[in-house]
Amino acid sequence: MWKRLQSFNYYKIKNKSLSRFFIIMIILNVILIINFFPDEVVTGSFAGEDATPPSMGNWIIDSPGNIITNETIILNGDLLIKTGGSLTFRNVTLLMNCSFNGTFNIEVEKGGTFYIYDYDDNSSTKADFSIITSATPDYRHRFHFYVKKGASFIMRNSELHECGYFSNEPPYPYWTEGLCIEASNSLIENCIITNNNYGILFYYYSNFSKILNSIISHNLRDGLIITGYPFINSLIGIEIQDCIIASNGRMNQGNGISIGYVDNSFIKNCSIYHHPYSGISIDDLKNFQISYCEISNNNFGIYDLGGNSNLVVSNNTIVGNLEYAIYENYNTPLNAQYNFFGTNNKEQIKAFIYGNKVDFSNWLEYRDSNILLVNTTEKWKDTVKHLDNGLIINGNLTLDNTELIMNNSYGKNFIHINPNFGV
């Protein structure tokens, strides 16, 4: 009897232990699942009267409150947002299924609203960016994207590719050539704009619009076109800040930024490099500032077409441009000071500037660039070098078991080797 009780108690204790073991294992598995899938499981949704696109034909948005989340849409028609209609994307991939350039397009009319966002409002988690592109990613199957005067437009934490094409037929519409925005107070922030015809076009009426913290690169023509209406009205309140604008314009010997007929605006803290014509082409600007930018490895750094007044170019690094750092074609007033041209030698600085009537009294006031200069023959061996802003080699440099660490963020660092020298 005692042995039976012992045996019973043993199995009772053992069963309790096994139960606890299984409970602990279940808890651990739940914790593992939560850690492996830290975010909530998201599902797609279409909310709103016009939110569900047709399988064929135009997708017309003429009612408010249409929100689409976590969906991929292949559109066999135009996306038309009409007066009173609003559409919001959150983590949406829209594929325009064009059979040739301009088969289908996107237009936001006066009184229409189009907001394009990621899912979690976090620019560091790029997997949930909204993406608008062509279903066939090449230059023969593109769409235009036209945000008209009086519309509302925000694009944040999103991507745009394969947009825009050049029309050689009358009336030669400019609005087909990229993301063309005429709406005022438009915002593009933390976006990736690549492999389009032009990157972004601000035209005629897009006052107080901003492009912030975005990458605009490898577009066939200019990265940015920003223009008021020549001799009629200028744009005002344009802000371009904290952007990388690089390697645009291979189709038209283009520029990083072409900007004209703009007042009371600025370009600040941008990296602008690798353009076949100029980093920035400027024309008829008033009360305009270009500051704290890295403008490098273009044909011209800044190309001045004239007509400017109260234009200030200050605290920039303008180095490694093939022709001139600044080219003043029409000798209009340009206040350039506290820039860095790759040298602190005043005669060399003068050689980087073109203009028959340049007043160098301000230009030669250069800033402390924190750029490391190698002007002789040097050998760096068994060391670590921290580059706070860049490295310019005017001599010869040998590296032997040396680590270069770029401290600056967001594309602001560079290494430039002047001709006839080397590493």
C-alpha positions as CSV (number, residue, x, y, z in Angstrom):
1,M,0.0,0.0,0.0
2,W,2.8,2.4,0.9
3,K,4.6,1.6,-2.3
4,R,1.4,2.4,-4.3
5,L,1.0,5.7,-2.5
6,Q,4.7,6.5,-3.2
7,S,4.1,5.6,-6.8
8,F,0.9,7.7,-6.9
9,N,2.6,10.7,-5.3
10,Y,5.6,10.3,-7.6
11,Y,3.4,10.4,-10.7
12,K,1.3,13.2,-9.2
13,I,4.5,15.2,-8.6
14,K,5.8,14.3,-12.0
15,N,2.6,15.3,-13.7
16,K,2.6,18.6,-11.9
17,S,6.2,19.2,-13.1
18,L,5.3,18.3,-16.6
19,S,2.3,20.7,-16.5
20,R,4.5,23.4,-15.3
21,F,7.1,22.6,-17.9
22,F,4.5,22.8,-20.7
23,I,3.1,26.1,-19.3
24,I,6.6,27.5,-19.2
25,M,7.3,26.3,-22.8
26,I,4.0,27.9,-24.0
27,I,4.9,31.2,-22.4
28,L,8.4,31.1,-23.9
29,N,7.0,30.3,-27.3
30,V,4.6,33.3,-27.0
31,I,7.5,35.5,-26.1
32,L,9.5,34.2,-29.0
33,I,6.7,34.9,-31.4
34,I,6.2,38.4,-30.1
35,N,9.9,39.1,-30.4
36,F,10.1,37.6,-33.9
37,F,7.2,39.7,-35.0
38,P,7.6,42.8,-33.0
39,D,5.0,44.9,-34.9
40,E,1.4,44.2,-35.2
41,V,0.3,41.9,-38.0
42,V,-1.0,44.3,-40.6
43,T,-3.6,43.6,-43.2
44,G,-4.7,45.5,-46.3
45,S,-7.7,47.6,-46.3
46,F,-9.7,49.9,-48.6
47,A,-11.8,52.5,-46.7
48,G,-14.0,55.0,-48.5
49,E,-16.6,55.3,-51.2
50,D,-14.1,55.4,-54.0
51,A,-11.2,53.5,-52.4
52,T,-11.4,50.3,-54.4
53,P,-9.9,50.7,-57.8
54,P,-11.5,49.1,-60.9
55,S,-9.8,46.2,-62.6
56,M,-10.0,48.1,-65.9
57,G,-10.6,51.8,-66.6
58,N,-10.1,55.0,-64.8
59,W,-10.0,55.2,-61.0
60,I,-12.0,58.4,-60.2
61,I,-11.8,59.8,-56.7
62,D,-14.6,62.4,-56.1
63,S,-15.6,61.7,-52.5
64,P,-13.7,62.6,-49.3
65,G,-12.1,60.2,-46.8
66,N,-10.7,57.4,-49.1
67,I,-7.8,55.6,-47.3
68,I,-5.9,52.6,-48.5
69,T,-3.5,50.7,-46.3
70,N,-1.0,47.9,-47.0
71,E,-2.0,47.2,-50.5
72,T,-0.5,46.6,-53.9
73,I,-2.5,48.0,-56.8
74,I,-2.0,47.4,-60.5
75,L,-3.9,50.2,-62.3
76,N,-5.1,49.8,-65.9
77,G,-6.3,53.3,-66.2
78,D,-5.8,56.9,-65.0
79,L,-5.9,57.9,-61.3
80,L,-8.0,61.1,-61.3
81,I,-8.6,62.9,-58.0
82,K,-11.4,65.4,-58.6
83,T,-12.6,68.5,-56.8
84,G,-13.8,67.4,-53.3
85,G,-12.1,64.0,-53.6
86,S,-9.4,62.9,-51.2
87,L,-7.1,59.9,-51.3
88,T,-4.6,58.8,-48.7
89,F,-2.0,56.0,-49.2
90,R,-0.3,54.2,-46.3
91,N,2.2,51.6,-47.4
92,V,0.7,51.3,-50.8
93,T,2.5,50.2,-54.0
94,L,0.8,51.6,-57.0
95,L,1.9,50.1,-60.4
96,M,0.8,52.0,-63.4
97,N,0.4,49.4,-66.1
98,C,1.3,51.5,-69.1
99,S,1.8,49.9,-72.6
100,F,3.6,53.0,-73.8
101,N,4.5,56.5,-72.4
102,G,1.3,58.2,-71.2
103,T,-1.1,55.3,-71.6
104,F,-2.2,56.0,-68.0
105,N,-1.5,59.0,-65.8
106,I,-2.1,60.5,-62.3
107,E,-3.8,63.9,-62.0
108,V,-4.9,65.8,-58.9
109,E,-7.3,68.5,-59.9
110,K,-8.1,71.8,-58.1
111,G,-9.8,71.1,-54.8
112,G,-8.5,67.5,-54.8
113,T,-6.3,66.0,-52.1
114,F,-3.6,63.3,-52.4
115,Y,-1.5,62.3,-49.4
116,I,1.1,59.6,-49.8
117,Y,2.6,58.1,-46.6
118,D,4.3,55.1,-45.1
119,Y,2.5,52.9,-42.6
120,D,4.1,53.9,-39.3
121,D,5.2,57.5,-39.9
122,N,8.8,56.5,-39.3
123,S,11.3,57.4,-42.0
124,S,13.9,54.9,-40.7
125,T,11.7,51.8,-41.4
126,K,11.7,51.9,-45.2
127,A,10.0,48.5,-45.8
128,D,6.6,50.2,-45.4
129,F,7.2,53.2,-47.7
130,S,4.5,53.8,-50.3
131,I,5.9,53.4,-53.8
132,I,4.5,54.7,-57.1
133,T,6.1,53.4,-60.2
134,S,5.5,51.7,-63.6
135,A,4.5,48.1,-63.8
136,T,7.2,47.9,-66.6
137,P,10.3,49.7,-65.3
138,D,11.8,51.3,-68.4
139,Y,11.7,54.6,-70.2
140,R,9.1,53.5,-72.7
141,H,6.2,52.7,-70.3
142,R,6.0,55.9,-68.2
143,F,3.1,57.9,-66.7
144,H,2.8,61.6,-65.9
145,F,2.0,62.8,-62.4
146,Y,0.4,66.3,-62.4
147,V,-0.7,68.1,-59.2
148,K,-2.7,71.1,-60.4
149,K,-3.0,74.6,-59.0
150,G,-5.5,74.6,-56.1
151,A,-4.9,70.9,-55.1
152,S,-3.4,69.7,-51.8
153,F,-0.4,67.4,-51.9
154,I,1.9,65.8,-49.4
155,M,4.4,62.9,-50.0
156,R,6.3,61.7,-47.0
157,N,8.4,58.6,-46.4
158,S,7.6,57.3,-49.9
159,E,9.2,56.6,-53.3
160,L,8.6,57.6,-56.9
161,H,10.1,56.0,-60.0
162,E,9.6,55.7,-63.8
163,C,7.6,58.9,-63.9
164,G,7.5,61.4,-66.7
165,Y,8.3,61.5,-70.4
166,F,9.1,64.1,-73.0
167,S,6.4,64.9,-75.5
168,N,7.6,66.3,-78.9
169,E,4.1,67.0,-80.1
170,P,2.2,70.3,-79.7
171,P,1.4,71.8,-77.2
172,Y,4.6,70.3,-75.8
173,P,3.2,70.0,-72.3
174,Y,5.6,70.5,-69.4
175,W,3.3,68.6,-67.0
176,T,4.1,65.2,-68.6
177,E,7.8,65.5,-67.8
178,G,8.0,64.2,-64.2
179,L,6.2,64.9,-60.9
180,C,4.9,68.3,-61.8
181,I,3.4,70.3,-58.9
182,E,1.6,73.6,-59.3
183,A,-0.2,73.4,-56.0
184,S,1.0,75.8,-53.2
185,N,2.1,74.5,-49.8
186,S,3.1,71.1,-51.2
187,L,5.5,69.0,-49.1
188,I,7.9,66.3,-50.1
189,E,9.8,64.9,-47.1
190,N,12.0,61.9,-46.5
191,C,11.3,60.6,-50.1
192,I,13.3,58.7,-52.7
193,I,12.9,60.2,-56.2
194,T,14.9,58.2,-58.7
195,N,14.9,56.9,-62.3
196,N,12.3,59.4,-63.6
197,N,12.5,61.8,-66.5
198,Y,12.8,65.0,-64.4
199,G,12.9,64.4,-60.7
200,I,10.4,67.1,-59.4
201,L,9.0,70.2,-61.1
202,F,7.7,73.1,-59.1
203,Y,5.8,75.3,-61.6
204,Y,4.3,78.7,-61.7
205,Y,2.0,78.6,-58.6
206,S,3.6,76.2,-56.1
207,N,4.4,78.9,-53.6
208,F,5.6,78.0,-50.0
209,S,6.4,74.4,-51.1
210,K,9.2,72.3,-49.5
211,I,11.5,69.4,-50.4
212,L,13.1,68.1,-47.2
213,N,15.4,65.2,-46.3
214,S,15.0,63.6,-49.7
215,I,17.2,61.7,-52.2
216,I,16.7,62.9,-55.8
217,S,19.1,61.0,-58.0
218,H,19.7,59.2,-61.3
219,N,16.8,61.0,-63.1
220,L,17.3,61.3,-66.9
221,R,17.1,65.1,-66.9
222,D,17.5,67.7,-64.2
223,G,16.9,66.6,-60.6
224,L,14.7,69.7,-59.7
225,I,13.1,72.3,-62.0
226,I,11.8,75.2,-59.9
227,T,10.4,78.2,-61.9
228,G,7.9,81.0,-61.6
229,Y,6.2,82.5,-64.7
230,P,9.0,84.4,-66.5
231,F,8.5,88.2,-66.4
232,I,4.9,87.7,-64.9
233,N,5.1,86.3,-61.4
234,S,7.8,84.7,-59.3
235,L,7.5,81.8,-56.9
236,I,8.0,82.6,-53.2
237,G,8.7,80.7,-50.1
238,I,10.4,77.7,-51.7
239,E,12.6,75.6,-49.3
240,I,15.0,72.9,-50.4
241,Q,16.9,71.5,-47.3
242,D,18.9,68.5,-46.2
243,C,18.7,66.7,-49.5
244,I,21.0,64.6,-51.6
245,I,20.7,65.6,-55.3
246,A,23.1,63.5,-57.3
247,S,23.8,62.0,-60.8
248,N,20.9,63.5,-62.6
249,G,20.8,64.9,-66.2
250,R,22.6,62.3,-68.3
251,M,19.9,62.6,-71.0
252,N,20.1,66.4,-71.5
253,Q,23.5,67.4,-70.1
254,G,21.5,68.6,-67.2
255,N,21.7,70.2,-63.8
256,G,21.1,69.1,-60.2
257,I,18.8,72.0,-59.7
258,S,17.5,74.5,-62.3
259,I,15.9,77.4,-60.5
260,G,14.6,80.7,-61.9
261,Y,12.1,83.5,-61.2
262,V,12.0,82.7,-57.5
263,D,12.0,85.1,-54.5
264,N,12.5,84.9,-50.8
265,S,13.6,81.2,-50.8
266,F,16.6,79.1,-50.0
267,I,18.6,76.0,-50.6
268,K,20.3,74.8,-47.5
269,N,22.5,71.9,-46.2
270,C,22.2,69.8,-49.4
271,S,24.8,67.6,-51.2
272,I,24.7,68.3,-54.9
273,Y,27.1,66.4,-57.0
274,H,27.9,64.5,-60.3
275,H,25.9,66.5,-62.9
276,P,27.0,66.9,-66.5
277,Y,26.3,70.6,-66.6
278,S,26.0,72.4,-63.2
279,G,25.1,71.6,-59.6
280,I,22.8,74.6,-59.5
281,S,21.7,76.8,-62.4
282,I,20.3,80.1,-61.2
283,D,18.3,82.8,-63.1
284,D,16.5,85.8,-61.9
285,L,16.5,85.1,-58.1
286,K,15.7,87.7,-55.5
287,N,16.4,87.6,-51.8
288,F,17.7,84.0,-52.2
289,Q,20.2,82.1,-50.2
290,I,22.4,79.0,-51.0
291,S,24.1,78.0,-47.8
292,Y,25.9,75.1,-46.0
293,C,25.8,72.9,-49.2
294,E,28.4,70.5,-50.6
295,I,28.6,71.3,-54.4
296,S,31.1,69.0,-56.0
297,N,32.1,67.1,-59.1
298,N,29.8,68.8,-61.5
299,N,30.9,70.6,-64.7
300,F,30.1,73.9,-63.1
301,G,29.4,74.2,-59.4
302,I,26.9,77.2,-59.6
303,Y,26.0,78.6,-63.1
304,D,24.6,82.1,-62.9
305,L,22.4,83.1,-65.8
306,G,21.9,86.6,-64.4
307,G,19.0,88.8,-63.3
308,N,19.6,88.2,-59.6
309,S,19.4,90.6,-56.7
310,N,20.3,90.1,-53.1
311,L,21.5,86.6,-53.8
312,V,23.7,85.2,-51.1
313,V,26.0,82.2,-51.5
314,S,27.6,81.5,-48.1
315,N,29.2,78.8,-46.0
316,N,29.3,76.2,-48.8
317,T,32.0,73.8,-49.9
318,I,32.3,74.1,-53.7
319,V,35.1,71.8,-54.8
320,G,36.1,69.5,-57.7
321,N,33.9,71.0,-60.4
322,L,35.5,70.6,-63.8
323,E,35.1,74.1,-65.2
324,Y,34.5,76.7,-62.4
325,A,33.2,76.7,-58.9
326,I,31.0,79.7,-59.8
327,Y,30.4,81.0,-63.3
328,E,28.9,84.5,-63.5
329,N,27.7,84.7,-67.1
330,Y,26.0,88.1,-66.9
331,N,28.0,89.8,-64.1
332,T,25.0,90.4,-61.9
333,P,25.5,91.1,-58.2
334,L,26.2,87.9,-56.2
335,N,27.3,88.0,-52.5
336,A,29.6,85.0,-52.0
337,Q,31.5,84.8,-48.8
338,Y,32.7,82.3,-46.2
339,N,32.7,79.5,-48.8
340,F,35.4,76.9,-49.2
341,F,36.8,76.3,-52.6
342,G,39.4,73.6,-51.8
343,T,42.1,76.0,-50.9
344,N,42.7,79.0,-48.7
345,N,45.1,80.6,-51.3
346,K,43.4,83.8,-52.5
347,E,44.9,83.6,-56.0
348,Q,43.7,80.0,-56.4
349,I,40.3,81.0,-55.3
350,K,40.1,83.7,-57.9
351,A,41.0,81.1,-60.5
352,F,37.9,79.1,-59.6
353,I,35.5,82.0,-60.3
354,Y,34.5,83.2,-63.7
355,G,33.2,86.7,-64.4
356,N,34.6,89.9,-66.0
357,K,33.4,92.2,-63.2
358,V,33.7,90.0,-60.1
359,D,34.2,91.9,-56.8
360,F,36.4,89.6,-54.8
361,S,36.2,91.7,-51.6
362,N,33.7,89.3,-50.1
363,W,34.5,86.1,-52.0
364,L,37.9,85.7,-50.4
365,E,36.5,85.6,-46.8
366,Y,36.6,81.8,-46.5
367,R,35.3,79.6,-43.8
368,D,37.0,77.0,-41.6
369,S,35.8,74.0,-43.5
370,N,37.1,71.2,-41.3
371,I,38.3,69.6,-44.5
372,L,41.5,67.7,-44.3
373,L,44.0,69.0,-46.9
374,V,47.0,67.0,-48.2
375,N,49.2,69.4,-50.1
376,T,52.5,67.5,-50.0
377,T,53.6,63.9,-50.2
378,E,52.3,62.0,-47.1
379,K,52.1,58.4,-46.0
380,W,49.5,57.3,-43.4
381,K,50.4,54.0,-41.8
382,D,48.7,51.9,-39.1
383,T,46.3,54.7,-38.1
384,V,42.7,55.7,-38.0
385,K,41.6,59.1,-39.6
386,H,38.3,60.7,-38.9
387,L,37.0,62.9,-41.7
388,D,34.6,65.5,-40.3
389,N,33.8,67.0,-43.6
390,G,36.0,65.7,-46.4
391,L,39.5,65.0,-47.8
392,I,41.1,67.0,-50.6
393,I,44.4,65.7,-52.0
394,N,46.5,68.4,-53.7
395,G,49.7,66.2,-53.3
396,N,50.4,62.5,-53.1
397,L,49.0,60.3,-50.4
398,T,49.9,56.7,-49.6
399,L,47.6,54.6,-47.3
400,D,49.1,51.6,-45.5
401,N,46.8,49.7,-43.1
402,T,44.8,52.9,-42.5
403,E,41.1,53.3,-41.7
404,L,39.2,56.3,-42.9
405,I,36.0,57.0,-41.0
406,M,33.4,59.4,-42.3
407,N,31.9,61.3,-39.4
408,N,29.4,63.4,-41.3
409,S,26.0,62.0,-42.2
410,Y,23.6,62.2,-45.1
411,G,26.0,62.4,-48.0
412,K,27.9,65.4,-46.7
413,N,31.4,63.8,-46.8
414,F,33.6,63.4,-49.8
415,I,37.1,62.6,-51.0
416,H,38.5,64.7,-53.9
417,I,41.7,64.1,-55.8
418,N,42.9,67.0,-57.8
419,P,44.3,66.3,-61.3
420,N,47.9,65.2,-61.7
421,F,47.9,63.9,-58.1
422,G,47.0,60.6,-56.6
423,V,46.4,58.1,-53.8
